[in-house]
Amino acid sequence: MPFIQYFYVFLWAALAVLCFLIGRRQGLTGYLLSLFFAFMTVWYGLRAFGGLPVFDGVLGHVFRGVLIVFLLVIVFIWYRGRKARLSSENKTVPHAEDCHCEHCEDGREEN
């Protein structure tokens, strides 16, 4: 059983390094995922090498809280990026003079 615990530590560490390297291209999201995997490496390392009960009691609640915060932050950043990407795609698409889409109709009403 200790072998699996040590494996998890090295797995989380490998994912942290990989996300950090990819984070240069992905920006903030990649770096936050790298930070998350680094947190998981330390957390599982405390369990595997230190023998601390990190999933029980108060430490278990702290672990769940950190997971929820990371999830909410990553989803917020993803949603904001997706929204910005969709709005930039809508602005760059040329429309014909007789277009009756919602975007063009709103533009005609303003003029």
N, C-alpha and C positions, 0 to 999 in steps of 0.2 A: 504493500500500500504506500510506503514512503516514496517509492519510485514514481508513482503517478503524481504525487504532490510536487516532487521536484520537476517532473515533466511540465506541469502547469506553469511553474515559475519561469522556466526557460521558454515555453510557448508564448507567454505574455510578454517576456522581454524581446523575443524575436519580432512579435507584432508591433511593439513600441518602436523598435529600430526601423522596421519597414515603413510604418506610418510616418516616422520622422523624415525618412528619405523621400517618400512620396509627398510629404507635406510641403516641400519646396514648390511643387507644381500645383497642389491643391489649395494652398493658402491656409487660412485660419482653421478650416475644418480638419485638414490633415494634421496640423499641429495639436489641436484639441484631442483628436483621436489618439495621437501619440502619447499625450499626457494621460489620457484615460488608461491606456495599456501599461504605462509606467506605474500608475497607481495600482493596477491589478497585479503587476509584478511584485511590488512591495507588499501588498496585502497578502498574496499567496505565499510570498517569501517569509513573512512573519509567521504564517501557519506552518510551513514546511520546515523551516530552519530554526525558528524560535519556539515552536510548540504552543503559540498563543491561540486561545479559542476565539478567533476573529469573526466567526459566523454566529456566535452565541451572545446573548445578553445585549449590553449596550453597544459593544463593537459591531454586532450584527445590525443593529438599527443605524449606526453611523454608516456602515457599508451600504445599506439599502438607500439611505438618504443621499449619499454621494452618487450612487448609480442613477437615481431619479434626477438629480441636478444635471449630471452629464447628459442624460437622455434629453431633457428639456432644452438644454443649450444647443445640442447638436441638431435637434429637430427645428429649433428656431432659426439657426444659421442656414440650414438647408432650405427652409421655407422662404426666407428672405432672399437667398440667392436664386431660387427658382422663380420667385415673383419678379425679381429684377431682370432675369433672363427673358421671361415671357413678355414683359413690358418693352424691352429693347427689341425683341423680334417683331412685336406689333408695330413699332415705330418705323422699322426699316423696310417693311413690306410695302411696295408701291401699289396703289389702288387705282382703278380706272375711274374715269369721270362719271360713269353711270353706276358706280358701286353703291349698294344699299346696305352695307354692313353697319353695325352699331357704331363703330368708330367713325366712319365717314358721315353718318347721319348726324352725330353729335357735333362734328366739325362744321357741317353746313349750317346748323342752327346757331352756332356762335358767330358766324360771319353774317 
